[in-house]
């Protein structure tokens, strides 16, 4: 999930009914869907999103390895 479509390729207006639910139970609209290359093929854009988000479950499903450390994390294909 991203707050801007600047880094996306092959993007188009999102006409679906899904929203992004945030921690305070409010929702943010999804206005664009696109991809960031072959690794990240479904990216949602919401202009009200204050930071970029990535779903750990989606990375695991795509067979990425994730390593978490006190100082951050590492994602390997």
N, CA, C and O atoms as a Tripos MOL2 file, in Angstrom:
@<TRIPOS>MOLECULE
protein
  308   307    77     0     0
PROTEIN
NO_CHARGES

@<TRIPOS>ATOM
      1 N           0.8410   -1.1600    0.0000 N.3       1 UNK1
      2 CA          0.0000    0.0000    0.0000 C.3       1 UNK1
      3 C           0.8930    1.2310    0.0000 C.2       1 UNK1
      4 O           1.9470    1.2640    0.6350 O.2       1 UNK1
      5 N           0.4490    2.2180   -0.7140 N.am      2 UNK2
      6 CA          1.2870    3.3800   -0.9400 C.3       2 UNK2
      7 C           0.4240    4.6370   -0.9090 C.2       2 UNK2
      8 O          -0.7710    4.5720   -1.1980 O.2       2 UNK2
      9 N           1.0030    5.7570   -0.5690 N.am      3 UNK3
     10 CA          0.2790    7.0130   -0.5440 C.3       3 UNK3
     11 C           0.3500    7.7760   -1.8560 C.2       3 UNK3
     12 O          -0.2840    8.8210   -2.0020 O.2       3 UNK3
     13 N           1.1220    7.2580   -2.8220 N.am      4 UNK4
     14 CA          1.3000    7.9500   -4.0940 C.3       4 UNK4
     15 C           1.5070    6.9260   -5.2130 C.2       4 UNK4
     16 O           2.0370    5.8400   -4.9770 O.2       4 UNK4
     17 N           1.0950    7.2710   -6.4020 N.am      5 UNK5
     18 CA          1.2770    6.3740   -7.5460 C.3       5 UNK5
     19 C           2.5490    6.6850   -8.3330 C.2       5 UNK5
     20 O           2.7530    6.1160   -9.4050 O.2       5 UNK5
     21 N           3.4050    7.5680   -7.8300 N.am      6 UNK6
     22 CA          4.6040    8.0020   -8.5580 C.3       6 UNK6
     23 C           5.5110    6.8310   -8.9550 C.2       6 UNK6
     24 O           6.0200    6.8120  -10.0760 O.2       6 UNK6
     25 N           5.7230    5.8620   -8.0690 N.am      7 UNK7
     26 CA          6.6490    4.7510   -8.3460 C.3       7 UNK7
     27 C           5.9830    3.5760   -9.0590 C.2       7 UNK7
     28 O           6.6450    2.5750   -9.3360 O.2       7 UNK7
     29 N           4.6960    3.6740   -9.3580 N.am      8 UNK8
     30 CA          3.9720    2.5450   -9.9430 C.3       8 UNK8
     31 C           4.0680    2.5290  -11.4700 C.2       8 UNK8
     32 O           4.2350    3.5640  -12.1160 O.2       8 UNK8
     33 N           3.9560    1.3280  -12.0190 N.am      9 UNK9
     34 CA          3.8770    1.0990  -13.4580 C.3       9 UNK9
     35 C           2.5110    0.4800  -13.7360 C.2       9 UNK9
     36 O           1.9240   -0.1530  -12.8580 O.2       9 UNK9
     37 N           2.0200    0.6550  -14.9160 N.am     10 UNK10
     38 CA          0.7640    0.0120  -15.3350 C.3      10 UNK10
     39 C          -0.3410    0.2080  -14.3020 C.2      10 UNK10
     40 O          -0.9750   -0.7630  -13.8870 O.2      10 UNK10
     41 N          -0.5750    1.4180  -13.8930 N.am     11 UNK11
     42 CA         -1.6030    1.6500  -12.8830 C.3      11 UNK11
     43 C          -2.8840    2.1800  -13.5240 C.2      11 UNK11
     44 O          -2.8710    2.7440  -14.6180 O.2      11 UNK11
     45 N          -3.9750    1.9830  -12.8140 N.am     12 UNK12
     46 CA         -5.2690    2.4520  -13.2960 C.3      12 UNK12
     47 C          -6.1560    2.8030  -12.1050 C.2      12 UNK12
     48 O          -5.8700    2.4270  -10.9680 O.2      12 UNK12
     49 N          -7.2220    3.5190  -12.3830 N.am     13 UNK13
     50 CA         -8.1690    3.9060  -11.3530 C.3      13 UNK13
     51 C          -8.7970    2.6630  -10.7430 C.2      13 UNK13
     52 O          -9.1430    1.7210  -11.4570 O.2      13 UNK13
     53 N          -8.9420    2.6600   -9.4260 N.am     14 UNK14
     54 CA         -9.5420    1.5350   -8.7150 C.3      14 UNK14
     55 C         -11.0450    1.7740   -8.6070 C.2      14 UNK14
     56 O         -11.4820    2.7860   -8.0610 O.2      14 UNK14
     57 N         -11.8260    0.8410   -9.1280 N.am     15 UNK15
     58 CA        -13.2840    0.9540   -9.1000 C.3      15 UNK15
     59 C         -13.9300   -0.0260   -8.1320 C.2      15 UNK15
     60 O         -15.1550   -0.1520   -8.1000 O.2      15 UNK15
     61 N         -13.1170   -0.7220   -7.3410 N.am     16 UNK16
     62 CA        -13.6410   -1.7130   -6.4030 C.3      16 UNK16
     63 C         -14.2580   -1.0670   -5.1740 C.2      16 UNK16
     64 O         -14.3020    0.1570   -5.0490 O.2      16 UNK16
     65 N         -14.7330   -1.9120   -4.2720 N.am     17 UNK17
     66 CA        -15.4120   -1.4360   -3.0660 C.3      17 UNK17
     67 C         -14.5800   -1.5900   -1.8040 C.2      17 UNK17
     68 O         -15.0480   -1.2390   -0.7210 O.2      17 UNK17
     69 N         -13.3590   -2.1060   -1.9110 N.am     18 UNK18
     70 CA        -12.5190   -2.2880   -0.7340 C.3      18 UNK18
     71 C         -11.9540   -0.9520   -0.2690 C.2      18 UNK18
     72 O         -11.7640   -0.0280   -1.0600 O.2      18 UNK18
     73 N         -11.6890   -0.8730    1.0310 N.am     19 UNK19
     74 CA        -11.0260    0.2690    1.6460 C.3      19 UNK19
     75 C          -9.8950   -0.2610    2.5130 C.2      19 UNK19
     76 O          -9.8370   -1.4570    2.7950 O.2      19 UNK19
     77 N          -9.0050    0.6130    2.9330 N.am     20 UNK20
     78 CA         -7.9400    0.2480    3.8630 C.3      20 UNK20
     79 C          -8.4260    0.6010    5.2650 C.2      20 UNK20
     80 O          -8.7100    1.7620    5.5570 O.2      20 UNK20
     81 N          -8.5190   -0.4110    6.1290 N.am     21 UNK21
     82 CA         -8.9290   -0.1430    7.5130 C.3      21 UNK21
     83 C          -7.6880    0.1280    8.3480 C.2      21 UNK21
     84 O          -6.7260   -0.6400    8.3240 O.2      21 UNK21
     85 N          -7.7230    1.2310    9.0850 N.am     22 UNK22
     86 CA         -6.5740    1.5910    9.9080 C.3      22 UNK22
     87 C          -6.8770    1.3200   11.3790 C.2      22 UNK22
     88 O          -8.0030    0.9670   11.7320 O.2      22 UNK22
     89 N          -5.8880    1.4830   12.2180 N.am     23 UNK23
     90 CA         -5.9300    1.0360   13.6040 C.3      23 UNK23
     91 C          -7.0690    1.6610   14.4120 C.2      23 UNK23
     92 O          -7.5680    1.0260   15.3410 O.2      23 UNK23
     93 N          -7.4900    2.8670   14.0930 N.am     24 UNK24
     94 CA         -8.5760    3.4940   14.8650 C.3      24 UNK24
     95 C          -9.9610    3.1590   14.3100 C.2      24 UNK24
     96 O         -10.9370    3.8330   14.6380 O.2      24 UNK24
     97 N         -10.0540    2.1310   13.4780 N.am     25 UNK25
     98 CA        -11.2780    1.6400   12.8370 C.3      25 UNK25
     99 C         -11.8160    2.5500   11.7390 C.2      25 UNK25
    100 O         -12.8710    2.2600   11.1760 O.2      25 UNK25
    101 N         -11.1340    3.6260   11.4220 N.am     26 UNK26
    102 CA        -11.5010    4.4120   10.2520 C.3      26 UNK26
    103 C         -11.0230    3.7010    9.0030 C.2      26 UNK26
    104 O         -10.1980    2.7900    9.0830 O.2      26 UNK26
    105 N         -11.5290    4.1030    7.8570 N.am     27 UNK27
    106 CA        -11.0880    3.5170    6.5920 C.3      27 UNK27
    107 C         -10.5770    4.6070    5.6670 C.2      27 UNK27
    108 O         -11.0010    5.7610    5.7390 O.2      27 UNK27
    109 N          -9.6610    4.2150    4.8020 N.am     28 UNK28
    110 CA         -9.1100    5.1070    3.7840 C.3      28 UNK28
    111 C          -9.5080    4.5750    2.4140 C.2      28 UNK28
    112 O          -9.5110    3.3620    2.2050 O.2      28 UNK28
    113 N          -9.8440    5.4550    1.4790 N.am     29 UNK29
    114 CA        -10.2280    4.9840    0.1490 C.3      29 UNK29
    115 C          -9.0200    4.5150   -0.6510 C.2      29 UNK29
    116 O          -7.9170    5.0370   -0.4900 O.2      29 UNK29
    117 N          -9.2340    3.5310   -1.5080 N.am     30 UNK30
    118 CA         -8.2280    3.1070   -2.4800 C.3      30 UNK30
    119 C          -8.6230    3.7690   -3.7910 C.2      30 UNK30
    120 O          -9.7430    3.5810   -4.2650 O.2      30 UNK30
    121 N          -7.7120    4.5450   -4.3860 N.am     31 UNK31
    122 CA         -8.0750    5.2580   -5.6080 C.3      31 UNK31
    123 C          -7.3700    4.7270   -6.8610 C.2      31 UNK31
    124 O          -7.8480    4.9210   -7.9790 O.2      31 UNK31
    125 N          -6.2270    4.0550   -6.6620 N.am     32 UNK32
    126 CA         -5.4320    3.5490   -7.7860 C.3      32 UNK32
    127 C          -4.8980    2.1750   -7.4210 C.2      32 UNK32
    128 O          -4.6020    1.9110   -6.2560 O.2      32 UNK32
    129 N          -4.7740    1.3010   -8.4070 N.am     33 UNK33
    130 CA         -4.0960    0.0210   -8.2370 C.3      33 UNK33
    131 C          -3.0810   -0.1040   -9.3700 C.2      33 UNK33
    132 O          -3.3560    0.2710  -10.5100 O.2      33 UNK33
    133 N          -1.9010   -0.6390   -9.0400 N.am     34 UNK34
    134 CA         -0.8580   -0.7770  -10.0470 C.3      34 UNK34
    135 C           0.2100   -1.7400   -9.5750 C.2      34 UNK34
    136 O          -0.0160   -2.5100   -8.6410 O.2      34 UNK34
    137 N           1.3740   -1.7080  -10.2090 N.am     35 UNK35
    138 CA          2.4650   -2.5920   -9.7910 C.3      35 UNK35
    139 C           3.7790   -1.8290   -9.7700 C.2      35 UNK35
    140 O           3.9230   -0.7640  -10.3710 O.2      35 UNK35
    141 N           4.7320   -2.4160   -9.0550 N.am     36 UNK36
    142 CA          6.0840   -1.8500   -8.9760 C.3      36 UNK36
    143 C           7.0870   -2.8290   -9.5740 C.2      36 UNK36
    144 O           8.1650   -3.0320   -9.0160 O.2      36 UNK36
    145 N           6.7470   -3.4210  -10.6780 N.am     37 UNK37
    146 CA          7.6080   -4.4050  -11.3130 C.3      37 UNK37
    147 C           7.0960   -5.7980  -11.0440 C.2      37 UNK37
    148 O           5.9850   -5.9740  -10.5440 O.2      37 UNK37
    149 N           7.9050   -6.7940  -11.3730 N.am     38 UNK38
    150 CA          7.4580   -8.1860  -11.2530 C.3      38 UNK38
    151 C           7.3710   -8.6700   -9.8130 C.2      38 UNK38
    152 O           6.6810   -9.6540   -9.5440 O.2      38 UNK38
    153 N           8.0500   -8.0090   -8.8780 N.am     39 UNK39
    154 CA          8.0320   -8.4530   -7.4900 C.3      39 UNK39
    155 C           6.7940   -7.9990   -6.7380 C.2      39 UNK39
    156 O           6.2710   -8.7450   -5.9100 O.2      39 UNK39
    157 N           6.3230   -6.8120   -7.0030 N.am     40 UNK40
    158 CA          5.1620   -6.2620   -6.3130 C.3      40 UNK40
    159 C           4.1160   -5.9220   -7.3620 C.2      40 UNK40
    160 O           4.1400   -4.8400   -7.9480 O.2      40 UNK40
    161 N           3.1900   -6.8630   -7.5950 N.am     41 UNK41
    162 CA          2.2800   -6.7350   -8.7200 C.3      41 UNK41
    163 C           0.9210   -6.1480   -8.3700 C.2      41 UNK41
    164 O           0.1960   -5.7330   -9.2740 O.2      41 UNK41
    165 N           0.5530   -6.0950   -7.1210 N.am     42 UNK42
    166 CA         -0.7260   -5.4950   -6.7490 C.3      42 UNK42
    167 C          -0.4740   -4.4760   -5.6550 C.2      42 UNK42
    168 O          -0.3200   -4.8320   -4.4870 O.2      42 UNK42
    169 N          -0.4330   -3.2060   -6.0340 N.am     43 UNK43
    170 CA         -0.1910   -2.1330   -5.0840 C.3      43 UNK43
    171 C          -1.4100   -1.2260   -5.0490 C.2      43 UNK43
    172 O          -1.8610   -0.7390   -6.0850 O.2      43 UNK43
    173 N          -1.9380   -1.0040   -3.8600 N.am     44 UNK44
    174 CA         -3.0600   -0.0820   -3.6830 C.3      44 UNK44
    175 C          -2.5260    1.2920   -3.3140 C.2      44 UNK44
    176 O          -1.5420    1.4030   -2.5820 O.2      44 UNK44
    177 N          -3.1660    2.3330   -3.8120 N.am     45 UNK45
    178 CA         -2.7880    3.7040   -3.4890 C.3      45 UNK45
    179 C          -3.9560    4.3990   -2.8020 C.2      45 UNK45
    180 O          -5.0800    4.4050   -3.3040 O.2      45 UNK45
    181 N          -3.6670    4.9790   -1.6530 N.am     46 UNK46
    182 CA         -4.6230    5.8180   -0.9360 C.3      46 UNK46
    183 C          -3.9170    7.1250   -0.6030 C.2      46 UNK46
    184 O          -2.8950    7.1080    0.0840 O.2      46 UNK46
    185 N          -4.4350    8.2580   -1.0720 N.am     47 UNK47
    186 CA         -3.7310    9.5220   -0.8580 C.3      47 UNK47
    187 C          -3.6400    9.9350    0.6100 C.2      47 UNK47
    188 O          -2.8200   10.7850    0.9560 O.2      47 UNK47
    189 N          -4.4560    9.3590    1.4680 N.am     48 UNK48
    190 CA         -4.4420    9.7130    2.8890 C.3      48 UNK48
    191 C          -3.5060    8.8290    3.7040 C.2      48 UNK48
    192 O          -3.3890    9.0160    4.9150 O.2      48 UNK48
    193 N          -2.8400    7.8730    3.0690 N.am     49 UNK49
    194 CA         -1.9280    6.9730    3.7650 C.3      49 UNK49
    195 C          -0.6490    7.7290    4.0980 C.2      49 UNK49
    196 O           0.0030    8.2740    3.2070 O.2      49 UNK49
    197 N          -0.2870    7.7620    5.3810 N.am     50 UNK50
    198 CA          0.8550    8.5730    5.8010 C.3      50 UNK50
    199 C           2.1990    7.8790    5.6010 C.2      50 UNK50
    200 O           3.2370    8.5380    5.6560 O.2      50 UNK50
    201 N           2.2070    6.5780    5.3710 N.am     51 UNK51
    202 CA          3.4470    5.8370    5.1410 C.3      51 UNK51
    203 C           3.1560    4.6540    4.2350 C.2      51 UNK51
    204 O           2.0050    4.2320    4.1230 O.2      51 UNK51
    205 N           4.1680    4.1160    3.5940 N.am     52 UNK52
    206 CA          3.9900    2.9390    2.7560 C.3      52 UNK52
    207 C           3.9040    1.6980    3.6370 C.2      52 UNK52
    208 O           4.5910    1.5990    4.6540 O.2      52 UNK52
    209 N           3.0610    0.7590    3.2420 N.am     53 UNK53
    210 CA          2.8730   -0.4730    4.0080 C.3      53 UNK53
    211 C           3.0750   -1.6760    3.1080 C.2      53 UNK53
    212 O           2.8020   -1.6250    1.9090 O.2      53 UNK53
    213 N           3.5550   -2.7550    3.6990 N.am     54 UNK54
    214 CA          3.6940   -4.0100    2.9700 C.3      54 UNK54
    215 C           3.1290   -5.1210    3.8470 C.2      54 UNK54
    216 O           3.3140   -5.1160    5.0640 O.2      54 UNK54
    217 N           2.4470   -6.0590    3.2300 N.am     55 UNK55
    218 CA          1.8330   -7.1520    3.9750 C.3      55 UNK55
    219 C           2.8030   -8.3240    4.0740 C.2      55 UNK55
    220 O           3.2090   -8.8960    3.0620 O.2      55 UNK55
    221 N           3.1650   -8.6690    5.2870 N.am     56 UNK56
    222 CA          4.0990   -9.7770    5.5230 C.3      56 UNK56
    223 C           3.5290  -11.0770    4.9500 C.2      56 UNK56
    224 O           4.2580  -11.8530    4.3320 O.2      56 UNK56
    225 N           2.2460  -11.3130    5.1490 N.am     57 UNK57
    226 CA          1.6090  -12.5280    4.6330 C.3      57 UNK57
    227 C           1.7090  -12.6490    3.1250 C.2      57 UNK57
    228 O           1.8670  -13.7520    2.6010 O.2      57 UNK57
    229 N           1.6170  -11.5250    2.4180 N.am     58 UNK58
    230 CA          1.7350  -11.5440    0.9660 C.3      58 UNK58
    231 C           3.1620  -11.9070    0.5500 C.2      58 UNK58
    232 O           3.3550  -12.6430   -0.4170 O.2      58 UNK58
    233 N           4.1660  -11.3940    1.2740 N.am     59 UNK59
    234 CA          5.5490  -11.7530    0.9650 C.3      59 UNK59
    235 C           5.8040  -13.2370    1.1940 C.2      59 UNK59
    236 O           6.4550  -13.8890    0.3780 O.2      59 UNK59
    237 N           5.3000  -13.7680    2.2890 N.am     60 UNK60
    238 CA          5.4830  -15.1900    2.5920 C.3      60 UNK60
    239 C           4.7920  -16.0440    1.5310 C.2      60 UNK60
    240 O           5.3390  -17.0500    1.0790 O.2      60 UNK60
    241 N           3.5990  -15.6380    1.1430 N.am     61 UNK61
    242 CA          2.8520  -16.3640    0.1060 C.3      61 UNK61
    243 C           3.6160  -16.3890   -1.2150 C.2      61 UNK61
    244 O           3.5260  -17.3560   -1.9720 O.2      61 UNK61
    245 N           4.3680  -15.3270   -1.4870 N.am     62 UNK62
    246 CA          5.1640  -15.2370   -2.7090 C.3      62 UNK62
    247 C           6.5520  -15.8590   -2.5500 C.2      62 UNK62
    248 O           7.4180  -15.6690   -3.4050 O.2      62 UNK62
    249 N           6.7680  -16.6040   -1.4540 N.am     63 UNK63
    250 CA          8.0060  -17.3470   -1.1780 C.3      63 UNK63
    251 C           9.2210  -16.4630   -0.8850 C.2      63 UNK63
    252 O          10.3540  -16.8540   -1.1700 O.2      63 UNK63
    253 N           8.9950  -15.2870   -0.3230 N.am     64 UNK64
    254 CA         10.1060  -14.4770    0.1580 C.3      64 UNK64
    255 C          10.4980  -14.9540    1.5500 C.2      64 UNK64
    256 O           9.6540  -15.4470    2.2980 O.2      64 UNK64
    257 N          11.7660  -14.8100    1.9020 N.am     65 UNK65
    258 CA         12.2460  -15.0870    3.2490 C.3      65 UNK65
    259 C          12.3560  -13.7640    3.9910 C.2      65 UNK65
    260 O          12.8550  -12.7790    3.4470 O.2      65 UNK65
    261 N          11.8890  -13.7440    5.2360 N.am     66 UNK66
    262 CA         11.9350  -12.5210    6.0370 C.3      66 UNK66
    263 C          12.7310  -12.7870    7.2990 C.2      66 UNK66
    264 O          12.5260  -13.7960    7.9740 O.2      66 UNK66
    265 N          13.6350  -11.8820    7.6140 N.am     67 UNK67
    266 CA         14.4590  -11.9800    8.8090 C.3      67 UNK67
    267 C          14.3010  -10.6760    9.5930 C.2      67 UNK67
    268 O          14.5290   -9.5920    9.0570 O.2      67 UNK67
    269 N          13.9150  -10.7880   10.8470 N.am     68 UNK68
    270 CA         13.6950   -9.6090   11.6790 C.3      68 UNK68
    271 C          14.8090   -9.4620   12.7020 C.2      68 UNK68
    272 O          15.2180  -10.4290   13.3450 O.2      68 UNK68
    273 N          15.2830   -8.2500   12.8390 N.am     69 UNK69
    274 CA         16.3470   -7.9220   13.7660 C.3      69 UNK69
    275 C          15.9190   -6.7200   14.6010 C.2      69 UNK69
    276 O          14.9460   -6.0410   14.2720 O.2      69 UNK69
    277 N          16.6350   -6.4690   15.6570 N.am     70 UNK70
    278 CA         16.3340   -5.3090   16.4900 C.3      70 UNK70
    279 C          16.4330   -4.0200   15.6790 C.2      70 UNK70
    280 O          15.6870   -3.0760   15.9370 O.2      70 UNK70
    281 N          17.3250   -3.9640   14.7210 N.am     71 UNK71
    282 CA         17.5640   -2.7500   13.9440 C.3      71 UNK71
    283 C          16.7190   -2.6550   12.6630 C.2      71 UNK71
    284 O          16.7720   -1.6390   11.9700 O.2      71 UNK71
    285 N          15.9410   -3.6990   12.3430 N.am     72 UNK72
    286 CA         15.1360   -3.6590   11.1270 C.3      72 UNK72
    287 C          14.8340   -5.0540   10.6300 C.2      72 UNK72
    288 O          14.8140   -6.0040   11.4120 O.2      72 UNK72
    289 N          14.6000   -5.1870    9.3370 N.am     73 UNK73
    290 CA         14.3340   -6.5060    8.7790 C.3      73 UNK73
    291 C          14.9790   -6.6240    7.3930 C.2      73 UNK73
    292 O          15.3530   -5.6330    6.7670 O.2      73 UNK73
    293 N          15.0910   -7.8590    6.9490 N.am     74 UNK74
    294 CA         15.6800   -8.1690    5.6550 C.3      74 UNK74
    295 C          14.6920   -9.0610    4.9040 C.2      74 UNK74
    296 O          14.1780  -10.0310    5.4600 O.2      74 UNK74
    297 N          14.4300   -8.7300    3.6450 N.am     75 UNK75
    298 CA         13.5380   -9.5170    2.7790 C.3      75 UNK75
    299 C          14.3810  -10.0530    1.6380 C.2      75 UNK75
    300 O          15.0380   -9.2930    0.9260 O.2      75 UNK75
    301 N          14.3560  -11.3920    1.4650 N.am     76 UNK76
    302 CA         15.1210  -12.0130    0.4020 C.3      76 UNK76
    303 C          14.2040  -12.8620   -0.4770 C.2      76 UNK76
    304 O          13.3200  -13.5680    0.0070 O.2      76 UNK76
    305 N          14.4480  -12.7700   -1.7870 N.am     77 UNK77
    306 CA         13.6860  -13.5590   -2.7610 C.3      77 UNK77
    307 C          14.2330  -14.9660   -2.8210 C.2      77 UNK77
    308 O          13.7300  -15.7920   -3.5820 O.2      77 UNK77
@<TRIPOS>BOND
     1     1     2 1
     2     2     3 1
     3     3     4 2
     4     3     5 am
     5     5     6 1
     6     6     7 1
     7     7     8 2
     8     7     9 am
     9     9    10 1
    10    10    11 1
    11    11    12 2
    12    11    13 am
    13    13    14 1
    14    14    15 1
    15    15    16 2
    16    15    17 am
    17    17    18 1
    18    18    19 1
    19    19    20 2
    20    19    21 am
    21    21    22 1
    22    22    23 1
    23    23    24 2
    24    23    25 am
    25    25    26 1
    26    26    27 1
    27    27    28 2
    28    27    29 am
    29    29    30 1
    30    30    31 1
    31    31    32 2
    32    31    33 am
    33    33    34 1
    34    34    35 1
    35    35    36 2
    36    35    37 am
    37    37    38 1
    38    38    39 1
    39    39    40 2
    40    39    41 am
    41    41    42 1
    42    42    43 1
    43    43    44 2
    44    43    45 am
    45    45    46 1
    46    46    47 1
    47    47    48 2
    48    47    49 am
    49    49    50 1
    50    50    51 1
    51    51    52 2
    52    51    53 am
    53    53    54 1
    54    54    55 1
    55    55    56 2
    56    55    57 am
    57    57    58 1
    58    58    59 1
    59    59    60 2
    60    59    61 am
    61    61    62 1
    62    62    63 1
    63    63    64 2
    64    63    65 am
    65    65    66 1
    66    66    67 1
    67    67    68 2
    68    67    69 am
    69    69    70 1
    70    70    71 1
    71    71    72 2
    72    71    73 am
    73    73    74 1
    74    74    75 1
    75    75    76 2
    76    75    77 am
    77    77    78 1
    78    78    79 1
    79    79    80 2
    80    79    81 am
    81    81    82 1
    82    82    83 1
    83    83    84 2
    84    83    85 am
    85    85    86 1
    86    86    87 1
    87    87    88 2
    88    87    89 am
    89    89    90 1
    90    90    91 1
    91    91    92 2
    92    91    93 am
    93    93    94 1
    94    94    95 1
    95    95    96 2
    96    95    97 am
    97    97    98 1
    98    98    99 1
    99    99   100 2
   100    99   101 am
   101   101   102 1
   102   102   103 1
   103   103   104 2
   104   103   105 am
   105   105   106 1
   106   106   107 1
   107   107   108 2
   108   107   109 am
   109   109   110 1
   110   110   111 1
   111   111   112 2
   112   111   113 am
   113   113   114 1
   114   114   115 1
   115   115   116 2
   116   115   117 am
   117   117   118 1
   118   118   119 1
   119   119   120 2
   120   119   121 am
   121   121   122 1
   122   122   123 1
   123   123   124 2
   124   123   125 am
   125   125   126 1
   126   126   127 1
   127   127   128 2
   128   127   129 am
   129   129   130 1
   130   130   131 1
   131   131   132 2
   132   131   133 am
   133   133   134 1
   134   134   135 1
   135   135   136 2
   136   135   137 am
   137   137   138 1
   138   138   139 1
   139   139   140 2
   140   139   141 am
   141   141   142 1
   142   142   143 1
   143   143   144 2
   144   143   145 am
   145   145   146 1
   146   146   147 1
   147   147   148 2
   148   147   149 am
   149   149   150 1
   150   150   151 1
   151   151   152 2
   152   151   153 am
   153   153   154 1
   154   154   155 1
   155   155   156 2
   156   155   157 am
   157   157   158 1
   158   158   159 1
   159   159   160 2
   160   159   161 am
   161   161   162 1
   162   162   163 1
   163   163   164 2
   164   163   165 am
   165   165   166 1
   166   166   167 1
   167   167   168 2
   168   167   169 am
   169   169   170 1
   170   170   171 1
   171   171   172 2
   172   171   173 am
   173   173   174 1
   174   174   175 1
   175   175   176 2
   176   175   177 am
   177   177   178 1
   178   178   179 1
   179   179   180 2
   180   179   181 am
   181   181   182 1
   182   182   183 1
   183   183   184 2
   184   183   185 am
   185   185   186 1
   186   186   187 1
   187   187   188 2
   188   187   189 am
   189   189   190 1
   190   190   191 1
   191   191   192 2
   192   191   193 am
   193   193   194 1
   194   194   195 1
   195   195   196 2
   196   195   197 am
   197   197   198 1
   198   198   199 1
   199   199   200 2
   200   199   201 am
   201   201   202 1
   202   202   203 1
   203   203   204 2
   204   203   205 am
   205   205   206 1
   206   206   207 1
   207   207   208 2
   208   207   209 am
   209   209   210 1
   210   210   211 1
   211   211   212 2
   212   211   213 am
   213   213   214 1
   214   214   215 1
   215   215   216 2
   216   215   217 am
   217   217   218 1
   218   218   219 1
   219   219   220 2
   220   219   221 am
   221   221   222 1
   222   222   223 1
   223   223   224 2
   224   223   225 am
   225   225   226 1
   226   226   227 1
   227   227   228 2
   228   227   229 am
   229   229   230 1
   230   230   231 1
   231   231   232 2
   232   231   233 am
   233   233   234 1
   234   234   235 1
   235   235   236 2
   236   235   237 am
   237   237   238 1
   238   238   239 1
   239   239   240 2
   240   239   241 am
   241   241   242 1
   242   242   243 1
   243   243   244 2
   244   243   245 am
   245   245   246 1
   246   246   247 1
   247   247   248 2
   248   247   249 am
   249   249   250 1
   250   250   251 1
   251   251   252 2
   252   251   253 am
   253   253   254 1
   254   254   255 1
   255   255   256 2
   256   255   257 am
   257   257   258 1
   258   258   259 1
   259   259   260 2
   260   259   261 am
   261   261   262 1
   262   262   263 1
   263   263   264 2
   264   263   265 am
   265   265   266 1
   266   266   267 1
   267   267   268 2
   268   267   269 am
   269   269   270 1
   270   270   271 1
   271   271   272 2
   272   271   273 am
   273   273   274 1
   274   274   275 1
   275   275   276 2
   276   275   277 am
   277   277   278 1
   278   278   279 1
   279   279   280 2
   280   279   281 am
   281   281   282 1
   282   282   283 1
   283   283   284 2
   284   283   285 am
   285   285   286 1
   286   286   287 1
   287   287   288 2
   288   287   289 am
   289   289   290 1
   290   290   291 1
   291   291   292 2
   292   291   293 am
   293   293   294 1
   294   294   295 1
   295   295   296 2
   296   295   297 am
   297   297   298 1
   298   298   299 1
   299   299   300 2
   300   299   301 am
   301   301   302 1
   302   302   303 1
   303   303   304 2
   304   303   305 am
   305   305   306 1
   306   306   307 1
   307   307   308 2
@<TRIPOS>SUBSTRUCTURE
     1 UNK1         2 RESIDUE 1 A UNK
     2 UNK2         6 RESIDUE 1 A UNK
     3 UNK3        10 RESIDUE 1 A UNK
     4 UNK4        14 RESIDUE 1 A UNK
     5 UNK5        18 RESIDUE 1 A UNK
     6 UNK6        22 RESIDUE 1 A UNK
     7 UNK7        26 RESIDUE 1 A UNK
     8 UNK8        30 RESIDUE 1 A UNK
     9 UNK9        34 RESIDUE 1 A UNK
    10 UNK10       38 RESIDUE 1 A UNK
    11 UNK11       42 RESIDUE 1 A UNK
    12 UNK12       46 RESIDUE 1 A UNK
    13 UNK13       50 RESIDUE 1 A UNK
    14 UNK14       54 RESIDUE 1 A UNK
    15 UNK15       58 RESIDUE 1 A UNK
    16 UNK16       62 RESIDUE 1 A UNK
    17 UNK17       66 RESIDUE 1 A UNK
    18 UNK18       70 RESIDUE 1 A UNK
    19 UNK19       74 RESIDUE 1 A UNK
    20 UNK20       78 RESIDUE 1 A UNK
    21 UNK21       82 RESIDUE 1 A UNK
    22 UNK22       86 RESIDUE 1 A UNK
    23 UNK23       90 RESIDUE 1 A UNK
    24 UNK24       94 RESIDUE 1 A UNK
    25 UNK25       98 RESIDUE 1 A UNK
    26 UNK26      102 RESIDUE 1 A UNK
    27 UNK27      106 RESIDUE 1 A UNK
    28 UNK28      110 RESIDUE 1 A UNK
    29 UNK29      114 RESIDUE 1 A UNK
    30 UNK30      118 RESIDUE 1 A UNK
    31 UNK31      122 RESIDUE 1 A UNK
    32 UNK32      126 RESIDUE 1 A UNK
    33 UNK33      130 RESIDUE 1 A UNK
    34 UNK34      134 RESIDUE 1 A UNK
    35 UNK35      138 RESIDUE 1 A UNK
    36 UNK36      142 RESIDUE 1 A UNK
    37 UNK37      146 RESIDUE 1 A UNK
    38 UNK38      150 RESIDUE 1 A UNK
    39 UNK39      154 RESIDUE 1 A UNK
    40 UNK40      158 RESIDUE 1 A UNK
    41 UNK41      162 RESIDUE 1 A UNK
    42 UNK42      166 RESIDUE 1 A UNK
    43 UNK43      170 RESIDUE 1 A UNK
    44 UNK44      174 RESIDUE 1 A UNK
    45 UNK45      178 RESIDUE 1 A UNK
    46 UNK46      182 RESIDUE 1 A UNK
    47 UNK47      186 RESIDUE 1 A UNK
    48 UNK48      190 RESIDUE 1 A UNK
    49 UNK49      194 RESIDUE 1 A UNK
    50 UNK50      198 RESIDUE 1 A UNK
    51 UNK51      202 RESIDUE 1 A UNK
    52 UNK52      206 RESIDUE 1 A UNK
    53 UNK53      210 RESIDUE 1 A UNK
    54 UNK54      214 RESIDUE 1 A UNK
    55 UNK55      218 RESIDUE 1 A UNK
    56 UNK56      222 RESIDUE 1 A UNK
    57 UNK57      226 RESIDUE 1 A UNK
    58 UNK58      230 RESIDUE 1 A UNK
    59 UNK59      234 RESIDUE 1 A UNK
    60 UNK60      238 RESIDUE 1 A UNK
    61 UNK61      242 RESIDUE 1 A UNK
    62 UNK62      246 RESIDUE 1 A UNK
    63 UNK63      250 RESIDUE 1 A UNK
    64 UNK64      254 RESIDUE 1 A UNK
    65 UNK65      258 RESIDUE 1 A UNK
    66 UNK66      262 RESIDUE 1 A UNK
    67 UNK67      266 RESIDUE 1 A UNK
    68 UNK68      270 RESIDUE 1 A UNK
    69 UNK69      274 RESIDUE 1 A UNK
    70 UNK70      278 RESIDUE 1 A UNK
    71 UNK71      282 RESIDUE 1 A UNK
    72 UNK72      286 RESIDUE 1 A UNK
    73 UNK73      290 RESIDUE 1 A UNK
    74 UNK74      294 RESIDUE 1 A UNK
    75 UNK75      298 RESIDUE 1 A UNK
    76 UNK76      302 RESIDUE 1 A UNK
    77 UNK77      306 RESIDUE 1 A UNK
